[in-house]
Amino acid sequence: MSVRILYFASLRERLGLSEEILELPAGLGCVGELRDWLVGQGRAALGQLPNLRCAVNQEMASAADPVRDGDEVAFFPPVTGG
């Protein structure tokens, strides 16, 4: 399964990349599992930011939401404006 991962704001800065296309292991089925797998692959910042937000195909998603082949998954910290 191949997915496009996008990183935004301070998360992008901490990881040093804005996006990547990855082949995911068989059996990985939801956003939470994807996040855990990415942390295990050296993207520790995903596990260190409290209240990290996620979107799948530009729709807000929870950790239990499915990830499918061809999806675009975006991770970003909560942002406030003024």
SULFENFEN-V155471 format. One record per residue. N is the residue number from 1. RES is the residue in three letters. PSI is psi in degrees with one decimal (NA if undefined). OMEGA is omega in degrees with one decimal (NA if undefined). NEAR is the number of other C-alpha atoms within 12 Angstrom. Layout:
n-><N:N>
res-><RES:RES>
psi-><PSI:PSI>
omega-><OMEGA:OMEGA>
near-><NEAR:NEAR>
This chain:
n-><1:2:3:4:5:6:7:8:9:10:11:12:13:14:15:16:17:18:19:20:21:22:23:24:25:26:27:28:29:30:31:32:33:34:35:36:37:38:39:40:41:42:43:44:45:46:47:48:49:50:51:52:53:54:55:56:57:58:59:60:61:62:63:64:65:66:67:68:69:70:71:72:73:74:75:76:77:78:79:80:81:82>
res-><MET:SER:VAL:ARG:ILE:LEU:TYR:PHE:ALA:SER:LEU:ARG:GLU:ARG:LEU:GLY:LEU:SER:GLU:GLU:ILE:LEU:GLU:LEU:PRO:ALA:GLY:LEU:GLY:CYS:VAL:GLY:GLU:LEU:ARG:ASP:TRP:LEU:VAL:GLY:GLN:GLY:ARG:ALA:ALA:LEU:GLY:GLN:LEU:PRO:ASN:LEU:ARG:CYS:ALA:VAL:ASN:GLN:GLU:MET:ALA:SER:ALA:ALA:ASP:PRO:VAL:ARG:ASP:GLY:ASP:GLU:VAL:ALA:PHE:PHE:PRO:PRO:VAL:THR:GLY:GLY>
psi-><131.1:133.2:155.1:125.3:129.9:140.0:135.3:159.2:-136.6:-26.1:-43.2:-43.1:-41.9:-35.4:-22.7:20.8:152.7:-25.1:162.3:153.7:124.9:146.6:121.4:151.8:152.6:144.4:-13.3:119.9:-12.6:169.2:-43.2:-41.6:-38.5:-47.1:-46.4:-42.2:-42.4:-40.0:-44.1:-19.5:12.5:6.7:61.6:-29.3:-28.0:-26.2:-7.7:-15.1:119.0:148.0:31.9:135.6:160.0:150.1:142.0:121.8:43.5:21.5:131.1:140.4:157.3:172.8:-26.0:-9.0:144.3:152.3:129.1:163.1:131.3:-4.3:155.5:121.4:124.1:135.5:136.5:145.9:157.5:141.4:138.8:154.9:174.4:NA>
omega-><179.9:177.4:175.0:-179.3:177.5:178.2:-175.6:172.1:-175.6:177.4:176.8:-179.6:-178.7:-179.6:-179.2:175.4:-177.9:178.6:175.2:174.7:-173.9:168.8:-177.1:179.3:176.5:176.8:177.5:-170.1:-176.6:-177.1:-179.8:177.2:176.8:179.5:179.0:179.8:179.1:176.5:178.4:178.9:175.1:178.1:-173.6:-178.6:178.5:179.3:-174.5:-177.9:176.9:175.9:177.5:-178.9:-178.7:173.2:174.7:-177.5:175.9:173.9:178.6:-175.1:174.8:179.9:-177.6:-178.4:-176.3:171.7:-176.9:178.5:178.6:-179.1:170.2:-178.2:-179.1:175.9:179.6:176.0:175.3:-177.3:174.4:179.5:-179.9:NA>
near-><19:20:26:27:34:29:32:27:23:21:30:22:17:21:27:17:19:21:22:22:20:21:19:28:19:15:14:24:23:27:34:27:24:40:36:22:24:27:18:14:17:15:26:17:28:36:26:17:21:12:15:28:30:34:30:31:23:16:15:20:23:23:23:18:23:24:34:24:24:17:28:29:40:35:44:32:25:16:14:6:4:3>
